[in-house]
């Protein structure tokens, strides 16, 4: 069963997740009934591609489209289409050949070119049989009447005929070809990575939109203000020091024993909606394939910086005041509870975006790791930039110190999370946990809790919730109680600013789970 979680749907770039901005329109062909085995195979492929992520608007019905995709460089935005089998507004009139042409060639039923936000440069590698299965699954869904939302694309990019030049330069049609020297498992992993998973859409170094075959294969790149890390075998910033077992566990759960860091940003949604729901065999194959990639370092440690003396370096005082209590003076964190900053892949990445985003937006609890408060809410842009560079250049880390206040300001405007206090409170999707919280009157008990009352109130509430939901994970308990508190609390009564209050609450819940009855000591 997939892991239950506190849900939130973030608008994400089509190149980050899912099937992207597939411009599907109704045609005239009739769909044929498909076997249950074919439909199930298609469901597996749709899960591997995380199609639901891009083809579902916030609050909308799955696969009915309506999520706006922002193009870089001020080009504009495009709404993802309805890919349910509705004949008027979806793909209900598409034939198998129509669907294959879109997937393999990036051409719609009416002959127009698709924007490369739809990752057909990767889907062209799928076999004909897999494309047929994917269509069979989509046609098994409930039809939803959901007209396409208008696009807002700047001239001349709004002229689809102009996409021909892009196609001639960057797109090559062709199916996946197994490596005769590789094992069946490794070839399966390569197929999933290069085809339905379209991992290079985020992790390729090339900044050419949709250019799947150009330089920088899986060596890391920027996407939607996050840095997708290097997946090559490089020891410093890639997966060279990861074991296959660690990588498999990370891809399934978002955290791995013995490795610093937990999943954040768009990759979190990939794991929650796709990888965690894939078969162990397929995820193991992906891990096995990634471990065959040769090292591709993208920067050298010989970078110019002011971090010769860590104690007096820019950002050191901010780290001491804001970070040291959890991450420790040596950046080692607390094993199994607080991720280390030393040797952390996100910290060592070529770009600082992910570190900045986490400082500004915080992180929900993950696995056995505690939540991280949005400490950057109370910091200036200059302080966030300085401490970002500090952690990337100390504790043995040698990442480029490239964060600047202007970059922080831009990412601050884009970062919206519950923990930062600038996004709606999350909801609890695990029905067992939701029922336990309701039975314990968690919302009522937490409504007027002040900061100094958190520990005794949580110490009283938590045992009843855990008794009613004994199988719920640590992370789900922390995130579920924090979401309930966010929804119920009288914010004016807490005595602290809201992001600090919410971060403190999540920390108290985690501490009480790990060290119960502290309120009585």
C-alpha positions as CSV (number, residue, x, y, z in Angstrom):
1,X,0.0,0.0,0.0
2,X,1.3,3.5,-0.7
3,X,2.4,5.5,2.3
4,X,-0.4,7.8,3.6
5,X,0.6,11.5,4.0
6,X,-0.5,15.0,4.6
7,X,-1.5,16.1,1.2
8,X,-0.9,19.3,-0.7
9,X,-0.7,19.8,-4.4
10,X,1.8,22.3,-5.5
11,X,1.7,23.8,-9.0
12,X,4.8,22.3,-10.6
13,X,6.5,22.8,-13.9
14,X,5.7,20.2,-16.5
15,X,9.4,19.5,-16.9
16,X,9.6,18.7,-13.2
17,X,6.8,16.2,-13.0
18,X,4.3,14.2,-14.9
19,X,3.1,14.3,-18.5
20,X,3.2,18.1,-18.9
21,X,1.3,20.3,-21.2
22,X,-0.1,17.8,-23.8
23,X,-2.2,19.7,-26.2
24,X,-5.0,17.1,-26.7
25,X,-8.2,17.9,-28.6
26,X,-11.2,15.8,-29.5
27,X,-11.2,13.9,-32.8
28,X,-13.3,11.4,-34.5
29,X,-12.1,7.9,-33.8
30,X,-13.8,5.4,-31.5
31,X,-11.9,3.7,-28.6
32,X,-11.9,-0.1,-28.5
33,X,-12.5,-2.0,-25.2
34,X,-9.2,-3.0,-23.6
35,X,-8.3,-6.0,-21.5
36,X,-7.8,-5.7,-17.8
37,X,-4.2,-6.7,-18.1
38,X,-3.5,-3.9,-20.7
39,X,-5.3,-1.4,-18.5
40,X,-3.2,-2.4,-15.5
41,X,0.0,-2.2,-17.5
42,X,-1.1,1.3,-18.5
43,X,-1.8,2.3,-14.9
44,X,1.8,1.2,-14.0
45,X,3.2,3.4,-16.8
46,X,1.1,6.4,-15.8
47,X,2.4,6.0,-12.2
48,X,6.0,5.8,-13.5
49,X,5.4,9.0,-15.4
50,X,3.5,10.7,-12.6
51,X,1.0,11.9,-15.2
52,X,-1.6,12.9,-12.6
53,X,0.7,15.6,-11.1
54,X,0.6,17.8,-14.2
55,X,-2.8,16.9,-15.4
56,X,-4.7,17.7,-12.2
57,X,-5.4,21.3,-11.2
58,X,-5.4,22.2,-7.5
59,X,-8.8,21.1,-6.2
60,X,-9.6,19.5,-9.6
61,X,-10.4,16.0,-10.7
62,X,-7.5,13.7,-11.5
63,X,-6.4,13.8,-15.1
64,X,-8.9,16.5,-16.0
65,X,-6.1,19.1,-16.6
66,X,-6.2,22.8,-15.7
67,X,-2.8,23.1,-14.0
68,X,-1.0,26.2,-15.4
69,X,2.6,25.6,-16.4
70,X,4.9,28.6,-16.3
71,X,7.5,28.8,-19.1
72,X,10.9,30.3,-18.2
73,X,12.1,33.6,-19.4
74,X,8.7,35.4,-19.2
75,X,7.4,33.4,-22.2
76,X,4.1,32.9,-20.5
77,X,2.0,30.0,-19.2
78,X,0.0,27.1,-20.6
79,X,-2.8,25.1,-18.9
80,X,-2.4,21.3,-19.0
81,X,-5.2,19.6,-20.9
82,X,-8.0,17.1,-19.9
83,X,-6.8,13.6,-20.7
84,X,-9.8,11.7,-19.5
85,X,-11.9,10.0,-22.2
86,X,-14.4,12.8,-22.4
87,X,-15.2,13.1,-26.2
88,X,-16.0,16.8,-26.1
89,X,-13.1,18.2,-23.9
90,X,-10.8,15.3,-23.4
91,X,-9.2,12.5,-25.6
92,X,-12.3,10.3,-25.9
93,X,-12.2,10.6,-29.7
94,X,-8.5,9.8,-30.2
95,X,-7.5,6.7,-32.0
96,X,-4.4,4.6,-31.0
97,X,-2.5,6.1,-33.9
98,X,-3.5,9.6,-32.8
99,X,-2.2,9.0,-29.3
100,X,1.0,7.3,-30.5
101,X,1.8,10.3,-32.8
102,X,1.5,12.6,-29.8
103,X,3.7,10.5,-27.6
104,X,6.3,9.6,-30.2
105,X,6.4,12.6,-32.4
106,X,4.9,15.5,-30.4
107,X,2.2,16.2,-32.9
108,X,-1.5,16.5,-32.0
109,X,-4.5,14.9,-33.6
110,X,-5.1,18.0,-35.7
111,X,-1.4,18.1,-36.9
112,X,-0.1,21.0,-34.8
113,X,3.1,20.8,-32.9
114,X,3.2,20.2,-29.2
115,X,5.1,22.5,-26.9
116,X,8.1,20.7,-25.5
117,X,6.8,21.2,-22.0
118,X,5.1,17.9,-22.8
119,X,8.1,15.6,-22.5
120,X,7.6,13.8,-25.8
121,X,11.4,14.0,-26.3
122,X,11.5,11.3,-23.6
123,X,8.2,9.5,-24.4
124,X,9.4,8.9,-27.9
125,X,11.5,6.1,-26.4
126,X,8.4,4.2,-25.2
127,X,7.5,1.0,-27.1
128,X,4.4,1.0,-29.2
129,X,2.9,-1.6,-26.8
130,X,3.5,0.6,-23.8
131,X,1.9,3.6,-25.5
132,X,-1.1,1.5,-26.3
133,X,-1.4,0.3,-22.7
134,X,-1.1,3.9,-21.4
135,X,-4.0,5.0,-23.7
136,X,-6.0,2.0,-22.5
137,X,-5.6,3.1,-18.9
138,X,-6.6,6.7,-19.6
139,X,-9.6,5.4,-21.5
140,X,-10.7,3.4,-18.5
141,X,-11.0,6.5,-16.4
142,X,-14.3,8.3,-15.7
143,X,-14.8,10.9,-18.4
144,X,-14.7,14.5,-17.1
145,X,-16.1,17.5,-19.0
146,X,-13.4,20.1,-18.4
147,X,-12.7,22.5,-21.3
148,X,-9.1,23.6,-21.8
149,X,-8.2,26.9,-20.0
150,X,-6.8,29.7,-22.2
151,X,-3.0,29.9,-22.7
152,X,-1.0,33.1,-22.2
153,X,2.0,32.7,-24.4
154,X,4.0,35.7,-25.6
155,X,4.5,36.3,-29.3
156,X,6.2,34.7,-31.3
157,X,6.1,31.6,-29.0
158,X,2.3,31.6,-29.3
159,X,2.7,30.5,-32.9
160,X,2.9,26.7,-32.9
161,X,4.4,26.6,-36.4
162,X,7.5,28.3,-34.9
163,X,8.1,25.1,-32.9
164,X,9.4,23.5,-36.1
165,X,12.8,25.2,-35.7
166,X,13.1,23.9,-32.2
167,X,12.2,20.3,-33.4
168,X,14.8,20.4,-36.2
169,X,17.5,21.5,-33.8
170,X,16.7,19.4,-30.7
171,X,14.3,16.6,-31.2
172,X,15.1,13.1,-32.6
173,X,12.4,10.5,-32.7
174,X,13.4,7.0,-31.7
175,X,12.6,4.1,-29.4
176,X,14.7,2.9,-26.5
177,X,17.5,0.6,-27.4
178,X,18.7,-1.8,-24.7
179,X,22.4,-2.0,-24.0
180,X,23.5,-5.6,-25.0
181,X,26.3,-5.4,-22.4
182,X,23.9,-4.5,-19.5
183,X,21.7,-6.8,-17.5
184,X,18.0,-7.0,-17.9
185,X,17.6,-5.1,-14.6
186,X,19.8,-2.3,-15.7
187,X,18.1,-2.0,-19.1
188,X,14.8,-1.9,-17.4
189,X,16.0,0.9,-15.1
190,X,17.4,2.8,-18.1
191,X,14.1,2.5,-20.0
192,X,12.2,3.9,-17.0
193,X,14.6,6.8,-16.5
194,X,14.9,7.7,-20.1
195,X,11.3,7.0,-21.1
196,X,8.3,7.3,-18.9
197,X,10.1,8.7,-15.9
198,X,11.7,11.5,-18.0
199,X,14.2,12.1,-15.2
200,X,16.4,14.2,-17.5
201,X,13.7,16.9,-17.7
202,X,14.8,18.0,-14.3
203,X,18.2,16.5,-13.8
204,X,19.9,17.2,-17.2
205,X,22.3,20.0,-17.1
206,X,21.1,21.4,-20.4
207,X,18.9,24.5,-20.1
208,X,17.3,23.9,-23.4
209,X,13.7,23.3,-22.7
210,X,12.7,19.7,-23.7
211,X,16.2,18.9,-25.2
212,X,16.5,15.4,-23.8
213,X,19.6,14.3,-25.8
214,X,21.9,17.3,-25.4
215,X,24.8,17.8,-23.0
216,X,24.6,17.4,-19.3
217,X,22.8,14.0,-19.1
218,X,21.6,13.7,-15.4
219,X,24.4,15.9,-14.1
220,X,22.0,18.3,-12.3
221,X,20.1,21.4,-13.3
222,X,17.7,24.1,-12.1
223,X,14.0,23.6,-12.3
224,X,11.3,25.9,-10.9
225,X,13.7,27.6,-8.4
226,X,15.0,24.2,-7.1
227,X,18.2,22.5,-7.9
228,X,17.8,18.9,-9.2
229,X,21.0,17.2,-8.1
230,X,23.6,15.4,-10.1
231,X,22.7,11.7,-10.5
232,X,26.0,10.6,-11.9
233,X,28.6,8.5,-10.1
234,X,30.5,11.6,-8.8
235,X,31.6,11.1,-5.2
236,X,31.3,14.8,-4.3
237,X,27.9,15.9,-5.7
238,X,26.5,12.8,-7.3
239,X,25.6,9.2,-6.2
240,X,29.2,7.8,-6.1
241,X,29.1,7.2,-2.3
242,X,25.6,5.9,-2.3
243,X,25.0,2.1,-2.2
244,X,22.3,0.7,-4.4
245,X,20.3,-0.2,-1.3
246,X,20.5,3.4,0.0
247,X,19.4,4.7,-3.3
248,X,16.5,2.3,-3.5
249,X,15.3,3.2,0.0
250,X,15.5,6.9,-0.8
251,X,13.6,6.6,-4.0
252,X,10.8,4.7,-2.3
253,X,10.6,6.8,0.9
254,X,12.4,10.1,0.5
255,X,15.1,9.3,3.1
256,X,17.8,6.6,3.5
257,X,19.7,5.3,6.5
258,X,23.3,6.5,6.4
259,X,22.8,9.3,4.0
260,X,22.3,13.0,4.9
261,X,19.2,14.8,3.9
262,X,15.6,14.1,3.0
263,X,13.7,14.8,-0.1
264,X,12.4,18.3,-0.8
265,X,10.8,20.3,-3.5
266,X,9.3,18.8,-6.7
267,X,11.1,15.5,-6.0
268,X,9.0,15.0,-2.9
269,X,5.9,14.9,-5.1
270,X,7.6,12.5,-7.5
271,X,8.3,10.1,-4.7
272,X,4.9,10.5,-3.0
273,X,2.8,10.2,-6.2
274,X,5.0,8.0,-8.4
275,X,8.1,6.2,-7.0
276,X,6.5,5.1,-3.7
277,X,3.7,3.5,-5.7
278,X,5.8,1.7,-8.2
279,X,6.8,-1.9,-7.8
280,X,10.0,-2.6,-5.8
281,X,11.4,-4.3,-8.8
282,X,11.0,-1.2,-11.0
283,X,12.5,1.1,-8.4
284,X,15.3,-1.3,-7.7
285,X,16.0,-1.3,-11.5
286,X,16.2,2.5,-11.5
287,X,18.7,2.4,-8.6
288,X,20.7,-0.3,-10.4
289,X,20.9,1.8,-13.6
290,X,21.8,5.0,-11.9
291,X,24.6,3.3,-10.1
292,X,26.1,2.4,-13.5
293,X,26.5,6.1,-14.5
294,X,30.0,7.4,-14.8
295,X,31.1,10.3,-12.6
296,X,30.3,13.8,-14.1
297,X,31.6,16.5,-11.8
298,X,30.2,19.9,-12.7
299,X,32.3,22.2,-10.6
300,X,35.8,22.1,-9.0
301,X,36.5,22.7,-5.3
302,X,38.9,25.5,-6.3
303,X,36.3,28.2,-5.8
304,X,37.0,31.8,-4.7
305,X,35.4,32.4,-1.3
306,X,35.7,34.2,2.1
307,X,35.4,31.0,4.1
308,X,39.0,30.4,5.2
309,X,38.1,30.9,8.8
310,X,34.7,29.3,9.5
311,X,34.1,31.1,12.8
312,X,34.4,34.6,11.3
313,X,33.1,33.8,7.8
314,X,30.0,35.6,6.5
315,X,27.0,33.7,7.7
316,X,28.7,32.1,10.7
317,X,26.8,34.3,13.3
318,X,23.5,33.5,11.5
319,X,24.3,29.8,11.6
320,X,25.1,30.1,15.3
321,X,21.9,31.9,16.1
322,X,19.5,30.0,13.8
323,X,20.8,26.6,12.9
324,X,23.4,25.3,15.4
325,X,20.9,23.9,17.9
326,X,19.7,21.3,15.5
327,X,22.5,20.9,13.0
328,X,25.3,21.1,15.6
329,X,28.5,23.2,15.4
330,X,30.2,20.6,13.1
331,X,27.2,20.4,10.7
332,X,26.6,16.7,11.6
333,X,23.0,17.1,12.7
334,X,21.5,14.3,14.9
335,X,21.7,10.8,13.3
336,X,18.2,9.6,12.4
337,X,16.5,12.9,13.5
338,X,18.2,15.9,12.0
339,X,20.0,15.6,8.6
340,X,23.7,16.4,8.5
341,X,24.8,19.4,6.4
342,X,28.3,18.0,6.0
343,X,28.3,16.0,2.8
344,X,24.6,16.5,2.2
345,X,23.9,16.2,-1.5
346,X,21.5,19.1,-1.6
347,X,24.1,21.3,0.1
348,X,26.8,20.2,-2.3
349,X,24.8,20.8,-5.4
350,X,26.1,23.1,-8.1
351,X,23.3,25.6,-7.4
352,X,22.1,27.0,-4.1
353,X,18.4,27.0,-4.9
354,X,17.3,24.0,-2.9
355,X,19.1,25.2,0.3
356,X,17.6,28.6,0.0
357,X,14.1,27.2,-0.5
358,X,14.4,24.9,2.5
359,X,15.6,27.8,4.7
360,X,12.6,29.9,3.5
361,X,9.9,27.3,3.5
362,X,10.9,24.6,6.0
363,X,10.3,20.9,5.5
364,X,7.6,18.6,6.8
365,X,8.7,15.6,8.8
366,X,9.9,12.7,6.6
367,X,10.4,9.1,7.7
368,X,12.0,9.3,11.1
369,X,13.4,12.8,10.5
370,X,11.9,15.8,12.3
371,X,10.2,18.7,10.6
372,X,12.4,21.8,9.9
373,X,10.9,25.2,10.7
374,X,10.9,27.9,8.1
375,X,13.7,29.8,9.9
376,X,14.3,32.1,6.9
377,X,10.9,33.9,7.4
378,X,12.5,36.0,10.1
379,X,15.8,36.5,8.3
380,X,16.8,39.2,5.7
381,X,17.6,38.2,2.2
382,X,21.3,39.0,2.9
383,X,21.3,36.7,6.0
384,X,19.7,33.8,4.0
385,X,22.3,34.2,1.2
386,X,25.2,34.4,3.7
387,X,24.2,31.3,5.7
388,X,23.5,29.4,2.5
389,X,27.0,30.1,1.3
390,X,28.3,29.3,4.8
391,X,26.9,25.8,5.0
392,X,28.0,25.2,1.4
393,X,31.6,26.1,2.2
394,X,32.2,24.8,5.7
395,X,32.1,21.3,7.5
396,X,34.3,20.0,4.6
397,X,31.8,21.1,2.0
398,X,33.2,22.9,-1.1
399,X,30.2,23.9,-3.1
400,X,30.3,27.3,-5.0
401,X,29.3,30.2,-2.7
402,X,27.0,31.7,-5.3
403,X,23.8,32.6,-3.3
404,X,23.0,36.4,-3.5
405,X,20.4,38.5,-1.8
406,X,18.6,39.2,-5.1
407,X,18.3,35.5,-5.8
408,X,16.9,35.0,-2.3
409,X,14.3,37.7,-2.8
410,X,13.1,36.0,-6.0
411,X,12.8,32.6,-4.4
412,X,11.2,34.1,-1.3
413,X,8.4,35.5,-3.5
414,X,7.9,32.0,-5.0
415,X,8.1,29.9,-1.9
416,X,4.7,29.2,-0.4
417,X,4.4,26.6,2.4
418,X,2.3,26.0,5.5
419,X,5.3,26.1,7.7
420,X,6.3,29.5,6.3
421,X,2.7,30.8,7.2
422,X,2.0,32.0,3.6
423,X,0.1,28.9,2.3
424,X,-3.1,27.2,3.4
425,X,-3.0,24.7,6.2
426,X,-2.5,21.1,4.9
427,X,-5.1,18.4,5.3
428,X,-4.8,14.9,6.6
429,X,-5.3,12.2,4.0
430,X,-4.7,9.1,6.1
431,X,-8.3,8.1,7.1
432,X,-7.1,6.2,10.2
433,X,-5.2,9.2,11.5
434,X,-7.9,11.6,10.6
435,X,-10.5,9.5,12.5
436,X,-8.1,9.3,15.5
437,X,-7.6,13.0,15.6
438,X,-11.4,13.6,15.4
439,X,-12.1,11.0,18.1
440,X,-9.5,12.7,20.4
441,X,-11.0,16.1,19.7
442,X,-7.5,17.3,18.6
443,X,-8.8,20.5,17.0
444,X,-10.7,21.4,20.1
445,X,-7.8,20.7,22.4
446,X,-5.3,22.7,20.3
447,X,-7.5,25.7,19.6
448,X,-6.2,28.1,22.2
449,X,-2.9,26.6,23.1
450,X,-0.1,29.1,23.8
451,X,3.5,28.3,23.3
452,X,4.2,27.4,26.9
453,X,1.2,25.0,26.9
454,X,2.3,23.0,23.9
455,X,4.3,20.3,25.7
456,X,1.7,19.3,28.4
457,X,-1.2,19.5,25.9
458,X,0.6,17.3,23.3
459,X,1.8,14.9,26.0
460,X,-1.9,14.4,26.9
461,X,-3.3,14.2,23.4
462,X,-0.6,12.1,21.7
463,X,-1.2,8.8,23.6
464,X,-4.9,8.8,22.6
465,X,-4.1,9.4,19.0
466,X,-1.4,6.7,18.9
467,X,-3.7,4.2,20.5
468,X,-6.4,4.8,17.9
469,X,-3.9,4.8,15.0
470,X,-1.0,2.5,16.2
471,X,0.4,1.9,12.7
472,X,0.7,5.5,11.7
473,X,4.3,6.6,11.1
474,X,6.3,9.2,13.0
475,X,6.2,11.6,10.1
476,X,2.5,11.2,9.5
477,X,1.8,11.9,13.2
478,X,4.0,15.0,13.2
479,X,2.6,16.3,10.0
480,X,-1.0,15.4,10.8
481,X,-1.0,17.0,14.3
482,X,0.8,20.1,12.9
483,X,-1.8,20.5,10.1
484,X,-4.6,20.1,12.7
485,X,-3.0,22.7,14.9
486,X,-2.6,25.0,11.9
487,X,-6.3,24.7,11.1
488,X,-7.6,25.0,14.6
489,X,-5.3,27.4,16.4
490,X,-6.2,30.9,17.6
491,X,-3.0,32.5,16.1
492,X,-3.4,35.6,18.1
493,X,-3.2,33.6,21.4
494,X,0.1,31.8,20.7
495,X,2.4,34.6,21.9
496,X,4.8,34.2,19.0
497,X,4.9,34.9,15.3
498,X,3.0,32.2,13.4
499,X,5.9,30.5,11.5
500,X,7.9,30.3,14.7
501,X,4.9,28.9,16.5
502,X,4.1,26.3,13.9
503,X,7.8,25.2,13.7
504,X,8.0,24.9,17.5
505,X,4.8,22.9,17.6
506,X,6.1,20.4,15.1
507,X,9.3,20.1,17.1
508,X,7.5,19.5,20.3
509,X,5.3,16.8,18.7
510,X,8.4,15.1,17.3
511,X,10.2,15.3,20.6
512,X,7.3,13.9,22.5
513,X,7.0,10.9,20.1
514,X,10.7,10.2,20.4
515,X,11.0,10.9,24.2
516,X,7.5,10.5,25.7
517,X,6.5,11.8,29.1
518,X,9.0,14.6,29.1
519,X,6.3,16.9,30.4
520,X,6.3,15.0,33.7
521,X,10.0,15.3,34.3
